[in-house]
Amino acid sequence: MSTNIFTFQDYKSTPDPVYEVSAECFQPSPVPIIIDNGSFQTRAGWACECDTDELSAPRLQFKSVAARSRGAARSETQIGNDIPNLEPLRWLLKSQFDRNVVVNFEMQELMFDYVFMHLGLTTEGRVEYPVVVTEAPCNPLHCRQMMSELLFECYGVPQVSYGIDSLYSFYLNNRQRSVDSPHTGLVISSGYHCSHVLPVINGSLDAVNCKRLNVGGSQAASYLQRLLQLKYPGQQPALTISRMEELLHQHSYIASDYQQVLEKWRSPEFYEQEVHRIQLPFSAKLAGAAGVGAEERQERRANQLRRLQEINARRREEKNQQDQERLDNLLAVQELLEDGLLDQFQRRLIELNMDSAEELQSYIHKLSMLLELSRQRSLQEGPDSRAEALDLDQPMEEGDGAADTDADFREENTEVERLVNVSQPVLKLAEYHQLYVGTERLRAPEVMFQPSMIGEDQMGLMETVQFVLDRYTPEQQMALVENVFLTGGNLMYPGLQDRVESEMLAIRPFQSYFKVRLASRPALDAWYGAREWALQHPPGGPGWVSRQDYEEKGGEYLSEHCASNIFIPMPISRPTQRANEATPASEFTLPTESEQTTGPVAVPIETTPVSGASASLPDTNKESPSTQNTELS
C-alpha cells in the first residue's frame, strides 16, 4: 500500500516593508493602532472604517523574538521577520515574555519600535495615535504600570486601552452570531506558553475563578522533539524546534478517545494507512561514484582484481611456509622415535600437547596433504581465476592492502552475491532519511489533556474546566456551558472540538444541554476582535486610559470594558518617616542667638545618643521633654 511522503517546508521569513500611513488613518482624527501582543506572534494594524483588504487585516505579523547578542548595539538587533531562519540563532533569541506575562520591557520597547517604524509613523519623539494592546488574564499591576509608563512616557501616546486577547475573540464571535449582550460563557484559550479557562458572567470577567494551565504549544513541540530524538538518534540535528512546530500545525490531531485510538495503531493496516512519512533533505550522490565513467570504473575493477590476486597469493605463500615449518618440526620428533630416543620423544610430545605416536602421525599426514593441495592449486591458478582471487577464508589484516580497495567495487557475477540480492534488497538511501511519524501525531497535543505525560504536576484542560464549573451554582453552570468558546493558536488541531464535546458530556449531568463552539479564526480573532471593539468604542470613552488618567491615578490604572481585566485598586500607604531617617535639608533652620545661649541645639540623626537613650527627631505626637522628665522622676 502506497503511503504519502511529505517534506518539511522550512519556512523562511522575509523582512517586512515600511508602509506609508494612509489618509484614512488620520482623517478626520487619528485612528487607533491595534497591537495583539502575543507570546508566539505579534500582530499589528489599524482600526479604520474602510473595508479595504490592506487596512482591515493586520499589516504586520511576526514572531515575538529578537536576536541580540551580548554587547551588540541597538541597531544590530534583529527582530521578528528580519530573522530569516530562527534555528542558527536559537541560542541568541530573547523574548519580552515570561510564560505569558511581559517582564522584559527592554525587549518590549524593541517590539514597539519595530511596529511603529514599519507602520510608517515618522513623527519624532511621540506617537499621535491611540493604541489598543492585549495583555494576559489577571495581568499583575506592576506589569501594567510598566507598560503604561513605556507607552505614555517613551512614546507619548494620547490614549491606551488594555484587553485580554481571548476575550476580544469571544466578543467578536458573539457579535458575528448576533448574541445579545451582555455575554455569558466559558472561554477556553490556549497559546504558546499557557492555557486559560475564563468564566464570563453578564459581560464581565470573573477574575476570582480564572484558572491557568502551564501547558501550551511550546511544551507540545518540545515533547514531540524528545519523542522523535529517541526514535531517530541519528537524525537529531534535523529535528529542530521549528520543524516540530510545523509537524504540530500540519500533521498532528486530537484523538476523541486517546486510549481507543492508541489501540487502533497496533494494527499494521491502520499504521500503514495513518503513518506520515516525512522526507528529510539528503544528497543522493555517492562520494565514491561522483564523476566516474563506465570505462574508468571497469579499469578500476580490473586493477582491484589484480591487487586482490596478489594479496591472496602472498597470504597463501606465507601460510604454506608456516605449514612447512610445522611439518619439519613434527618430522624431527618422529625421527627421535625411530632412533630409539624414547625419553626425548615423550618430552617433545608433551610440549606439542599430543598423547601418542598415532596422533603425531595423523598430524603429519594432514599437513602433508594440505601442502600438496596448495601447491597444485598454485600451479593451476591463472590470471582469469576470479573466484580464486576472492578465496578469503582468513580475515584480512590492516597491512594486507584492504584499505586500497574501492567502496563501489562489487563482484556482480558471483553466484553468492546473486543469492544475497534475491533475499536482501538493497537499502534505498532516501528511505534512511525519512521520519515515520505515527502515534507521535496524537501524543504531542495530548499533553494539554494529560500534562503528566511531560512531568507536569497539574490538572488537564478538561479537569480544570470541571474545577471552575464546580465553583458556581447549577443555574450559573447551565448559563456558562451554553456558550463554551474555544480560541487560541494552540487549539487549531483537527478533532479538538469533538474531544471537548465528549469530555463535556462526561462531566456534565445526564441529559443536560451544552454547546461548544470554535473561533472562526482561532489565531487571528484576537486582533480582529480588538479592532471591532475599537470601532464600536471610539477613543475618549469608557475603556480608554488617557494621559491625564495615567498621571492622576497611576500606571496600574485600568478602565474596564467587556474584554478587559477587572481593575482592583490596591491602596498604597505612604511610608511614615522613621526615627533613623534623615530629614530633608529644607526642614532645618539655623538656631537663633538666644537658642544658642539658653540650651543645646537639636541636631538630626548624626547626634550620638546620651545615657543610652536613642536620639530622635522632634515628633508632635510624643509628649514634651518636661512631661517625660516628670514621669521619670
Phi and psi in degrees as a GROMACS rama.xvg file:
@    title "Ramachandran Plot"
@    xaxis  label "Phi"
@    yaxis  label "Psi"
@TYPE xy
-76.4374  140.201  SER-2
-116.817  137.772  THR-3
-65.6949  137.835  ASN-4
-110.69  124.253  ILE-5
-105.63  162.987  PHE-6
-130.265  153.18  THR-7
-73.761  134.975  PHE-8
-78.7078  -28.7832  GLN-9
49.4384  63.4117  ASP-10
-58.5702  130.034  TYR-11
-112.008  122.476  LYS-12
-77.7944  153.387  SER-13
-114.299  143.677  THR-14
-59.4883  141.41  PRO-15
-73.6235  139.848  ASP-16
-75.0798  164.078  PRO-17
-93.3399  109.363  VAL-18
-79.9587  162.627  TYR-19
-101.933  143.43  GLU-20
-72.6368  123.399  VAL-21
-73.6797  159.446  SER-22
-65.2167  -27.1709  ALA-23
-69.857  -15.0474  GLU-24
-84.4421  -14.1669  CYS-25
-133.589  10.6376  PHE-26
-126.121  133.576  GLN-27
-77.6363  -12.9322  PRO-28
-143.207  158.797  SER-29
-60.6569  130.87  PRO-30
-89.0688  156.606  VAL-31
-68.8347  150.568  PRO-32
-98.4769  126.952  ILE-33
-100.66  121.3  ILE-34
-124.072  110.088  ILE-35
-88.6633  97.8186  ASP-36
-85.98  77.5896  ASN-37
-88.231  155.146  GLY-38
-73.931  -21.3923  SER-39
-100.864  -41.9606  PHE-40
-144.298  141.179  GLN-41
-103.433  134.737  THR-42
-127.221  134.895  ARG-43
-141.354  146.977  ALA-44
-175.093  -165.776  GLY-45
-110.188  154.054  TRP-46
-107.008  77.0676  ALA-47
-102.235  154.809  CYS-48
-75.7758  -20.3533  GLU-49
-69.6563  156.83  CYS-50
-104.487  18.1411  ASP-51
-69.5944  147.819  THR-52
-63.1882  -31.5367  ASP-53
-67.4186  -38.4658  GLU-54
-99.396  -15.0465  LEU-55
-91.0748  -1.31136  SER-56
-125.346  161.447  ALA-57
-61.7442  129.408  PRO-58
-81.5823  -25.1873  ARG-59
-125.821  132.594  LEU-60
-139.763  115.053  GLN-61
-149.344  155.747  PHE-62
-71.5598  141.653  LYS-63
-82.6076  63.1638  SER-64
-137.794  155.452  VAL-65
-136.744  136.828  ALA-66
-101.495  105.508  ALA-67
-137.691  110.759  ARG-68
-77.0607  162.171  SER-69
-65.7712  129.99  ARG-70
83.3777  -0.238365  GLY-71
-73.9221  148.544  ALA-72
-73.0076  161.722  ALA-73
-62.8465  -34.9678  ARG-74
-71.4766  -17.4215  SER-75
-89.8467  -1.26046  GLU-76
-78.0618  131.449  THR-77
-98.645  133.579  GLN-78
-127.672  135.863  ILE-79
56.3292  -121.48  GLY-80
-73.8557  -5.14301  ASN-81
-70.0681  -15.7958  ASP-82
-95.8401  107.279  ILE-83
-66.2558  -38.7621  PRO-84
-135.954  124.125  ASN-85
-77.5642  -26.8659  LEU-86
-65.2822  -43.4095  GLU-87
-63.1189  -22.8666  PRO-88
-110.742  20.6822  LEU-89
-58.6082  -37.3313  ARG-90
-75.2846  -11.9826  TRP-91
-99.5671  -9.7117  LEU-92
-69.548  137.721  LEU-93
-132.703  151.772  LYS-94
-132.983  159.958  SER-95
-84.3554  -1.89267  GLN-96
-104.685  146.474  PHE-97
-119.788  110.729  ASP-98
60.4386  -115.069  ARG-99
-118.023  17.0584  ASN-100
-112.619  134.449  VAL-101
-74.6619  120.703  VAL-102
-125.002  -25.9716  VAL-103
-99.8824  93.3034  ASN-104
-81.5324  -13.0133  PHE-105
-67.7846  -43.5396  GLU-106
-66.5212  -36.6623  MET-107
-64.17  -36.8072  GLN-108
-64.2109  -38.58  GLU-109
-63.8358  -37.5127  LEU-110
-65.6426  -43.521  MET-111
-63.6661  -40.7889  PHE-112
-58.2731  -43.8458  ASP-113
-63.0902  -43.8516  TYR-114
-64.9089  -51.3786  VAL-115
-66.4611  -35.4459  PHE-116
-68.4635  -44.6649  MET-117
-77.7777  -18.2983  HIS-118
-77.5725  -8.94435  LEU-119
95.1427  17.8412  GLY-120
-79.3299  115.497  LEU-121
-109.105  4.30523  THR-122
-67.7436  137.61  THR-123
-83.1217  124.21  GLU-124
83.0919  -9.18375  GLY-125
-157.096  157.317  ARG-126
-113.041  117.711  VAL-127
-91.694  18.494  GLU-128
-116.633  141.539  TYR-129
-63.5293  152.677  PRO-130
-128.528  132.486  VAL-131
-108.714  122.54  VAL-132
-123.994  136.376  VAL-133
-85.0578  150.906  THR-134
-140.262  172.482  GLU-135
-77.2605  153.068  ALA-136
-60.9101  137.356  PRO-137
54.9422  45.57  CYS-138
-61.5784  132.721  ASN-139
-59.3292  145.673  PRO-140
-62.2999  -36.0841  LEU-141
-62.9702  -39.494  HIS-142
-66.4879  -39.7725  CYS-143
-68.2196  -35.7302  ARG-144
-62.9729  -43.0745  GLN-145
-67.9622  -35.3875  MET-146
-67.7887  -43.1144  MET-147
-64.3691  -40.7319  SER-148
-62.5338  -39.2051  GLU-149
-65.3558  -44.1561  LEU-150
-73.7576  -40.495  LEU-151
-81.9312  -42.3629  PHE-152
-84.2762  -40.2933  GLU-153
-83.9576  -43.4823  CYS-154
-103.946  -14.5108  TYR-155
65.5033  35.8149  GLY-156
-68.0088  148.928  VAL-157
-75.3883  -38.9913  PRO-158
-148.608  150.748  GLN-159
-134.298  144.255  VAL-160
-131.221  134.662  SER-161
-111.829  142.021  TYR-162
-154.995  163.343  GLY-163
-90.0423  133.707  ILE-164
-60.468  -44.4662  ASP-165
-68.0215  -31.0126  SER-166
-73.6079  -32.3239  LEU-167
-62.0551  -42.6097  TYR-168
-63.6474  -41.0125  SER-169
-61.7649  -42.7807  PHE-170
-62.8262  -44.0605  TYR-171
-66.142  -47.4012  LEU-172
-68.1436  -32.1844  ASN-173
-66.2275  -38.8326  ASN-174
-67.8813  -36.1214  ARG-175
-68.1259  -30.0443  GLN-176
-92.3237  4.99599  ARG-177
57.6519  43.0714  SER-178
-80.7446  133.082  VAL-179
-66.9885  136.711  ASP-180
-89.3394  154.438  SER-181
-76.4829  145.788  PRO-182
-84.7306  145.695  HIS-183
-130.727  135.691  THR-184
176.596  177.905  GLY-185
-117.354  113.692  LEU-186
-95.8701  124.558  VAL-187
-114.219  114.134  ILE-188
-124.196  149.449  SER-189
-144.002  126.933  SER-190
-117.687  -152.602  GLY-191
-76.2336  -32.8522  TYR-192
-112.807  -31.9111  HIS-193
-139.949  163.619  CYS-194
-124.987  150.482  SER-195
-134.613  148.901  HIS-196
-119.607  113.546  VAL-197
-120.232  110.472  LEU-198
-82.2305  132.53  PRO-199
-119.27  121.837  VAL-200
-122.369  120.271  ILE-201
54.2292  43.9366  ASN-202
76.5206  7.18487  GLY-203
-126.572  137.014  SER-204
-72.1982  129.622  LEU-205
-88.442  86.3294  ASP-206
-66.3274  -24.8912  ALA-207
-66.1444  -34.2857  VAL-208
-103.704  13.7763  ASN-209
-72.1093  143.221  CYS-210
-131.888  143.995  LYS-211
-117.293  140.767  ARG-212
-116.485  121.603  LEU-213
-81.9689  48.8811  ASN-214
-137.588  131.948  VAL-215
-151.836  -155.249  GLY-216
-66.5132  -34.1401  GLY-217
-67.1596  -37.7239  SER-218
-68.3562  -38.0064  GLN-219
-65.6299  -40.3356  ALA-220
-65.9388  -40.7647  ALA-221
-65.8244  -38.7329  SER-222
-66.5556  -41.3177  TYR-223
-64.0605  -38.0348  LEU-224
-63.4728  -42.3836  GLN-225
-65.3269  -39.5037  ARG-226
-62.0908  -45.0911  LEU-227
-74.6726  -29.8241  LEU-228
-66.962  -37.191  GLN-229
-69.2715  -33.0149  LEU-230
-78.8317  -34.5379  LYS-231
-128.816  75.5971  TYR-232
-64.4208  -22.8521  PRO-233
-81.0671  -8.11761  GLY-234
-113.622  23.2284  GLN-235
-60.3277  -40.4901  GLN-236
-60.8445  -25.6956  PRO-237
-84.7824  -12.5931  ALA-238
-93.5511  76.0047  LEU-239
-89.6703  162.96  THR-240
-62.7223  -38.48  ILE-241
-62.1449  -39.0295  SER-242
-72.0783  -33.2725  ARG-243
-66.1642  -38.2783  MET-244
-64.2791  -36.2651  GLU-245
-65.9957  -40.3941  GLU-246
-62.3631  -39.924  LEU-247
-63.5873  -45.2152  LEU-248
-74.4967  -28.8137  HIS-249
-113.956  -16.9123  GLN-250
-127.103  -10.6196  HIS-251
-93.0174  160.621  SER-252
-153.467  164.402  TYR-253
-100.176  128.94  ILE-254
-81.5284  135.972  ALA-255
-66.3317  -35.0806  SER-256
-135.153  103.9  ASP-257
-60.8098  -50.3976  TYR-258
-65.5577  -38.225  GLN-259
-66.7826  -41.2837  GLN-260
-69.3371  -34.9048  VAL-261
-62.0803  -36.8202  LEU-262
-64.7837  -33.9867  GLU-263
-64.6441  -31.8344  LYS-264
-68.2203  -12.831  TRP-265
-70.6421  -22.523  ARG-266
-75.8176  129.167  SER-267
-61.4041  -36.2624  PRO-268
-66.437  -43.6962  GLU-269
-63.8722  -39.6806  PHE-270
-62.2683  -46.8628  TYR-271
-63.8379  -29.5637  GLU-272
-80.0191  -34.0397  GLN-273
-103.331  -17.064  GLU-274
-69.0096  143.043  VAL-275
-109.082  122.058  HIS-276
-95.5731  119.543  ARG-277
-105.581  118.622  ILE-278
-84.644  121.428  GLN-279
-85.0544  153.61  LEU-280
-64.9739  139.144  PRO-281
-155.943  166.041  PHE-282
-106.455  118.073  SER-283
-82.8733  0.326785  ALA-284
-88.8729  120.222  LYS-285
-76.6966  142.446  LEU-286
-67.0425  -39.3288  ALA-287
-75.2391  -24.2775  GLY-288
-102.385  5.80111  ALA-289
-71.8547  123.979  ALA-290
70.7998  24.3332  GLY-291
-109.457  125.902  VAL-292
-84.0205  174.893  GLY-293
-67.8958  -43.5461  ALA-294
-65.1637  -40.0175  GLU-295
-66.9542  -38.0624  GLU-296
-64.5733  -38.7029  ARG-297
-67.1474  -38.1066  GLN-298
-67.8502  -38.7412  GLU-299
-67.0157  -36.1487  ARG-300
-63.0424  -42.7958  ARG-301
-62.5398  -41.059  ALA-302
-65.1676  -40.043  ASN-303
-67.7418  -33.898  GLN-304
-64.4469  -42.8298  LEU-305
-63.1945  -39.3639  ARG-306
-65.2002  -39.5411  ARG-307
-64.9234  -38.3874  LEU-308
-63.7502  -41.558  GLN-309
-64.9672  -39.8395  GLU-310
-63.4318  -42.8022  ILE-311
-66.304  -41.1009  ASN-312
-63.8296  -42.0655  ALA-313
-65.1841  -41.6471  ARG-314
-66.4979  -39.0272  ARG-315
-65.6058  -39.064  ARG-316
-64.3742  -41.8479  GLU-317
-65.1425  -38.6136  GLU-318
-67.8925  -40.7169  LYS-319
-63.0724  -38.9223  ASN-320
-64.5204  -40.996  GLN-321
-65.8288  -39.9398  GLN-322
-66.2423  -36.3711  ASP-323
-66.1115  -40.8415  GLN-324
-63.4065  -41.3795  GLU-325
-66.2871  -39.2833  ARG-326
-63.9252  -42.2791  LEU-327
-61.0934  -38.0509  ASP-328
-65.3377  -42.2747  ASN-329
-68.4037  -36.0142  LEU-330
-66.135  -34.2122  LEU-331
-65.5436  -36.8595  ALA-332
-67.0133  -39.7474  VAL-333
-64.4325  -33.009  GLN-334
-65.1449  -30.5142  GLU-335
-62.873  -38.4736  LEU-336
-67.3291  -41.2107  LEU-337
-66.7684  -31.5683  GLU-338
-82.2325  -3.42133  ASP-339
84.0879  11.0119  GLY-340
-86.5234  78.6023  LEU-341
-70.5186  -37.4588  LEU-342
-63.9774  -46.4464  ASP-343
-65.2044  -35.8111  GLN-344
-63.4985  -43.6086  PHE-345
-64.8743  -39.1812  GLN-346
-64.3138  -40.6223  ARG-347
-69.1096  -33.5362  ARG-348
-63.3204  -41.6163  LEU-349
-63.9065  -39.1894  ILE-350
-63.7336  -34.8649  GLU-351
-83.9288  -0.0170895  LEU-352
59.9724  45.7751  ASN-353
-120.092  156.686  MET-354
-101.887  -31.935  ASP-355
-148.443  172.649  SER-356
-70.4157  -31.0222  ALA-357
-62.8203  -40.9448  GLU-358
-63.8437  -38.0854  GLU-359
-62.7746  -43.937  LEU-360
-64.3695  -35.7877  GLN-361
-65.1524  -43.1453  SER-362
-63.6053  -40.3585  TYR-363
-63.812  -39.2246  ILE-364
-66.2094  -43.7349  HIS-365
-63.9711  -43.0527  LYS-366
-65.4582  -36.6754  LEU-367
-65.3114  -42.2708  SER-368
-65.0268  -41.3135  MET-369
-63.6869  -42.5923  LEU-370
-64.9874  -37.9324  LEU-371
-67.1764  -43.1971  GLU-372
-63.1724  -39.0936  LEU-373
-65.2203  -38.5842  SER-374
-66.4276  -40.4632  ARG-375
-64.9791  -40.2243  GLN-376
-67.1242  -35.3958  ARG-377
-66.6359  -35.862  SER-378
-70.9287  -33.7317  LEU-379
-82.107  -11.7077  GLN-380
-68.7337  132.212  GLU-381
-121.631  175.085  GLY-382
-68.4221  -22.7715  PRO-383
-99.0193  10.0177  ASP-384
-78.3208  86.1991  SER-385
-75.5443  -39.2596  ARG-386
-66.1519  -35.9084  ALA-387
-66.6657  -32.0802  GLU-388
-66.0707  -24.8399  ALA-389
-98.7854  16.7583  LEU-390
-82.0658  82.1864  ASP-391
-110.275  73.1582  LEU-392
-70.2301  -31.7795  ASP-393
-98.7055  142.628  GLN-394
-67.1563  143.141  PRO-395
-73.0198  145.497  MET-396
-94.2054  169.649  GLU-397
-64.9931  -31.5384  GLU-398
-85.6281  4.55575  GLY-399
-83.1278  -3.33373  ASP-400
89.9413  16.6938  GLY-401
-67.0677  -26.1877  ALA-402
-69.4995  -16.3101  ALA-403
-78.8679  -13.0175  ASP-404
-74.7879  147.394  THR-405
-84.3719  148.763  ASP-406
-69.909  -27.631  ALA-407
-93.7104  13.231  ASP-408
-79.1973  127.275  PHE-409
-136.358  142.823  ARG-410
-95.4959  87.7938  GLU-411
-77.8813  -19.5502  GLU-412
-97.0006  0.775444  ASN-413
-79.9084  146.447  THR-414
-67.0062  -34.2741  GLU-415
-63.9987  -43.8951  VAL-416
-68.641  -32.42  GLU-417
-64.3419  -38.5005  ARG-418
-67.3862  -38.4657  LEU-419
-65.9031  -39.7492  VAL-420
-66.5749  -29.0311  ASN-421
-70.8531  -40.1401  VAL-422
-87.2399  -28.1713  SER-423
-127.277  99.875  GLN-424
-67.3667  153.172  PRO-425
-70.434  135.827  VAL-426
-73.0702  128.356  LEU-427
-77.369  136.51  LYS-428
-65.5421  -32.8773  LEU-429
-66.0334  -35.9804  ALA-430
-68.1629  -28.6597  GLU-431
-66.9601  -27.0696  TYR-432
-102  43.1504  HIS-433
-124.226  144.869  GLN-434
-105.58  126.577  LEU-435
-96.7544  99.4834  TYR-436
-93.3458  103.085  VAL-437
-108.447  -101.332  GLY-438
-65.0365  -16.5989  THR-439
-62.5258  -22.7743  GLU-440
-62.35  -32.9862  ARG-441
-107.323  -16.3083  LEU-442
-73.9036  -37.1881  ARG-443
-65.2725  -52.2027  ALA-444
-72.0503  -11.428  PRO-445
-68.214  -14.9824  GLU-446
-63.7179  -21.2488  VAL-447
-65.2935  -36.2627  MET-448
-92.138  -22.6138  PHE-449
-134.2  78.6149  GLN-450
-63.3423  -17.2432  PRO-451
-64.5254  -17.9133  SER-452
-64.5565  -25.2205  MET-453
-112.585  15.1805  ILE-454
85.159  12.8937  GLY-455
-85.9349  124.624  GLU-456
-92.2822  75.1834  ASP-457
-157.316  170.441  GLN-458
-72.3377  156.6  MET-459
-78.2276  179.517  GLY-460
-64.1311  -47.6785  LEU-461
-75.2317  -29.0698  MET-462
-65.4555  -36.2541  GLU-463
-65.6562  -39.282  THR-464
-60.8579  -44.6461  VAL-465
-64.3291  -37.939  GLN-466
-63.2597  -40.0082  PHE-467
-68.2215  -43.2087  VAL-468
-64.9773  -33.8032  LEU-469
-65.8522  -12.1782  ASP-470
-88.1736  3.63915  ARG-471
-119.874  165.125  TYR-472
-73.5914  160.676  THR-473
-56.8219  -36.4632  PRO-474
-66.5253  -42.8583  GLU-475
-66.3449  -36.9673  GLN-476
-61.7534  -41.4289  GLN-477
-62.9918  -39.0059  MET-478
-68.1225  -36.0915  ALA-479
-71.2041  -45.5997  LEU-480
-75.8192  -10.7868  VAL-481
-71.7155  -12.4767  GLU-482
-143.556  69.7622  ASN-483
-85.5466  119.046  VAL-484
-116.768  128.301  PHE-485
-108.715  128.538  LEU-486
-151.513  162.806  THR-487
117.49  150.306  GLY-488
-66.413  -19.6593  GLY-489
-92.7636  9.71613  ASN-490
-116.778  33.0598  LEU-491
-103.057  14.5337  MET-492
-74.2219  141.88  TYR-493
-63.428  139.821  PRO-494
87.1286  -0.176357  GLY-495
-67.1644  -45.2951  LEU-496
-63.0676  -39.0297  GLN-497
-64.6655  -37.8336  ASP-498
-66.5656  -42.1393  ARG-499
-65.6558  -39.2323  VAL-500
-64.8777  -41.0297  GLU-501
-67.2495  -37.3537  SER-502
-68.5884  -39.4763  GLU-503
-64.5  -37.0031  MET-504
-62.519  -30.9508  LEU-505
-78.2096  -33.4102  ALA-506
-93.7203  -16.3946  ILE-507
-89.0988  156.147  ARG-508
-61.2966  162.454  PRO-509
-63.3632  132.245  PHE-510
61.6152  25.7812  GLN-511
-87.4683  154.739  SER-512
-96.8438  138.856  TYR-513
-152.412  160.287  PHE-514
-139.86  126.585  LYS-515
-112.57  126.973  VAL-516
-126.759  145.432  ARG-517
-107.259  140.604  LEU-518
-59.0284  147.562  ALA-519
-64.4551  -37.5988  SER-520
-134.246  86.4209  ARG-521
-55.2694  -33.3916  PRO-522
-87.3943  -25.6699  ALA-523
-109.3  -12.6265  LEU-524
-65.8375  -21.7785  ASP-525
-63.7953  -44.3224  ALA-526
-68.337  -44.3925  TRP-527
-65.7384  -34.6263  TYR-528
-68.2219  -39.5214  GLY-529
-64.453  -37.7171  ALA-530
-65.1003  -43.2515  ARG-531
-62.9198  -40.1557  GLU-532
-65.7802  -40.495  TRP-533
-65.4829  -33.5458  ALA-534
-70.4949  -33.7745  LEU-535
-83.2062  -21.5722  GLN-536
-128.281  88.3103  HIS-537
-64.5724  157.012  PRO-538
-57.0327  144.642  PRO-539
103.669  -15.8993  GLY-540
-98.066  -163.759  GLY-541
-63.5044  142.491  PRO-542
98.2979  -8.35883  GLY-543
-110.274  141.68  TRP-544
-109.745  118.021  VAL-545
-89.9823  172.942  SER-546
-63.1223  -36.8172  ARG-547
-66.2321  -41.5612  GLN-548
-60.9667  -40.4027  ASP-549
-61.7271  -43.004  TYR-550
-73.6255  -33.3594  GLU-551
-86.0143  -38.4511  GLU-552
-107.867  -5.77684  LYS-553
97.8029  163.008  GLY-554
-70.1978  -23.7631  GLY-555
-80.5503  -2.05158  GLU-556
-66.2103  141.982  TYR-557
-138.111  129.081  LEU-558
-91.6756  114.955  SER-559
-72.8825  150.065  GLU-560
-152.024  -173.133  HIS-561
-67.4107  -18.8496  CYS-562
-119.704  20.3124  ALA-563
-108.365  172.56  SER-564
-71.2208  172.8  ASN-565
-94.3177  127.622  ILE-566
-88.4445  117.409  PHE-567
-117.286  98.4993  ILE-568
-64.9697  138.936  PRO-569
-111.817  107.455  MET-570
-64.9781  129.833  PRO-571
-110.144  110.213  ILE-572
-77.4603  140.389  SER-573
-71.5254  133.616  ARG-574
-67.7796  133.723  PRO-575
-73.6066  153.308  THR-576
-73.9129  123.99  GLN-577
-83.5867  167.74  ARG-578
-68.1248  -31.8225  ALA-579
-97.1648  15.2366  ASN-580
-97.7824  143.423  GLU-581
-75.8001  141.641  ALA-582
-84.3162  138.418  THR-583
-53.8164  151.823  PRO-584
-63.2722  -27.1334  ALA-585
-67.4723  -19.8651  SER-586
-84.6428  -11.6757  GLU-587
-88.5998  140.635  PHE-588
-128.495  146.368  THR-589
-68.7764  138.712  LEU-590
-67.2235  147.036  PRO-591
-74.2065  171.574  THR-592
-66.4004  -36.2238  GLU-593
-67.8464  -36.1859  SER-594
-67.9321  -31.7856  GLU-595
-68.1901  -29.5145  GLN-596
-91.3591  -26.9344  THR-597
-88.7877  -23.1889  THR-598
-169.906  178.407  GLY-599
-71.0719  153.144  PRO-600
-85.2121  137.291  VAL-601
-78.6069  109.605  ALA-602
-103.846  145.048  VAL-603
-65.3889  -152.462  PRO-604
-53.3476  -33.2246  ILE-605
-63.9502  -11.2041  GLU-606
-67.0449  137.215  THR-607
-79.2401  133.369  THR-608
-62.2507  144.861  PRO-609
-110.945  136.347  VAL-610
56.2566  36.1356  SER-611
77.5488  -4.04991  GLY-612
-83.7608  137.764  ALA-613
-79.9232  135.492  SER-614
-72.9152  142.737  ALA-615
-147.533  159.906  SER-616
-77.7401  154.403  LEU-617
-59.0155  136.567  PRO-618
-129.169  128.313  ASP-619
-70.027  -22.4475  THR-620
-80.522  -14.9181  ASN-621
-89.9316  162.209  LYS-622
-73.1732  157.755  GLU-623
-70.2931  158.551  SER-624
-60.2174  -33.6297  PRO-625
-66.4734  -40.0572  SER-626
-65.0499  -41.1921  THR-627
-62.93  -41.2869  GLN-628
-64.7614  -37.5342  ASN-629
-63.4166  -42.3796  THR-630
-66.687  -36.8171  GLU-631
-66.9409  -36.4981  LEU-632
